[in-house]
Amino acid sequence: MKTCPRCESKKGETVSTSPVTGAWEVYQCQTCFFTWRSCEPESITNPEQYNPSFKIDPKETETATLVPAVPKEKRSDD
């Protein structure tokens, strides 16, 4: 398990790996659903360097019941 850069829970799981062994991995936090790649800069992968403006309290995910809707697709002929 990896530490999530955004909520700092210890529930980051590997969800994908590179077809080239060791090139990269993709992780997803099972608490806040943040997803990050191992090849991203420390400002994204390291909880201590992650921008505090984007951090969340893991307790808040328990009461986050609304998920924003996906907007309709914009078409060039509209």
Secondary structure, DSSP 8 states (H G I E B T S, - for coil): -B--TTT--S-EEEEEE-SSTTS-EEEEETTT--EEETTS-HHHH-TTTS-GGG---GGGGGT------------TT-
